[in-house]
Amino acid sequence: MQKPFLYTFLFLLLTCSFIQAQFPDPFQEPEQSQILGGAGVTWIDGQSYTTLTLAPDIAIGKFGMGIYLQLLFDNENSLKLREDEYKDGAGILRAIRYLRLGQKYDSYYFRVGSLDRASLGNGFLVWNYNNASNYEKRKMGLTADVDFDFAGFETVWSSVGTSNMRGANVFIRPLKLGNVNAPVLDKLRIYSTYVRDSQVSAGTTVAGTDSLASLSAYGFGADLFWLDFPFIKSSIYGDYSKFENYGDGQAVGINLIFPEFIGLFGLAAKFERRFLGGQFIPGLFGPLYELYRQTGLLDQNSGFIEQRMGIFDQLQSAEKAQGYFGQLSGHVINRIRLMGSFQKLNGIDNSGILHLEASAPNLIPLFELRAYYDKAGINGIKDARTLDANSLLTAEVGYQVNSFLFMTMLYRWHWRELQNDAGEGTGVFKPVERIEPRLTLRYNF
């Protein structure tokens, strides 16, 4: 074990001064049932489609369901139905945005459908994973978490019924298992994580490549929830992980939550110090993982097929380094909800990774604002604001015309796999800009 890791972890244990989100997340929006339906026009790569959308969102007690059924009719081809989003894989099941029971960090939580912000343990291997970065081929994923107090588990499966990314985190609280009366220390949690993906592109060749290989990683760690009061909650943790046939890394972190401060704001903060050996990438199974597990990309301007480093090549070339990860999330007077995180390796160019989410449903009268942004390969401010092969973006602005009618503009930057004449995937991905102005009917209940 590297000495800087050991010394830092011991220091945190002794000082206990600074979320592991085993506590309620102040970023999370209040549950609300509503029915959305709308009509409009969508532009995809400059081609226009007439769009009909039905999107109910139901929350009843611990149960929740979201549907997003969208039909696109080609305006340049006799209003022919565009079937791309419902071909292959999950097919029409992609219209099921999610089915869930409970919320993340409840004593039990199950979700089927689109996964976003899926994490295991303290996120050293699986962090904010998103299975819908290829929007038109979004997967039917699964998460299942159970906490029996003395022990429990967390799981994530990117695509049910496949050998795509699957992971589990199993934990125990040993003092509770032994029924030992030890306040604070009885919340010590020891856990082990395992992740495997058996269908990762095996090289850097692009069009025509269908060679797949398995990637697996394991880890273990411990965390201590030393503060748990209504007004403040905090934990510290340490992690060790390794990729099979590649390198390993360690991290220590500290978390803090102010769930609510006299109704003005809620805040969650996290800081993590990382000590990485060569051939190791922390949080690899993250929001951009589904892009990186495929190697082919198509340049949006020239149509030139560029070769891109696959997952295995990225691991092979990862340098020994130290770095940091920081995250803030919360709300301001329940009108603005923000989440932002950034990670960087010291002395390694283009190693910055940014994640941003913002929601302001009632900050400005009659307007609703939402945005989600992920970007990797950051070396400076210019990189952070540039949409390229390392980016995902969704932004939405809505204007309330009356109690039930909204004018909405949605912009989405995502990725689509190109197909050959037989309708089969080529392994080559193309960036897609999608613009959707529409009129939306909404009824809250």
Buried (B, 14 or more C-beta within 10 A) or exposed (E): EEEEBBEBBEEBBEEBEBBBBBBBBBBBEEEEBEBBBBEBBBBBEEEBBBBBBBBBBBBEEBEBBBBBBBBBBBBEEEEEEBEBBBEEBBEEBBBBBBBBBBBBBBEBBBBBBBBBBBBBBBBBBBBBBBBBBBBBBBBBBBBBBBBEEBBBBBBBBBBBEBEBBBBBBBBBBBBBEEEEEEEEEBBBBBBBBBBBBBBBBBBBBBEEBEEEBEBBBBBBBBBBBBBBEEEEBBBBBBBBBBBEEBBBBBBBBBBBBBBBEEEEBBBBBBBBBBBBBBBBBBBBBBBBBBBBBBBBBBEBEEEEBEEBBBBBBBBBEBBBBBBBBBBBBBBBEBEBBBBBBBBBBEEBEBBBBBBBBBBBBBBEEEBBBBBBBBBBBBEEEEBBEEBBBBBBBBBBBBEBEEEEEBBBBBBBBBBBBBBEEEEEBBBBBBBBBBBBBBEBEBEEE
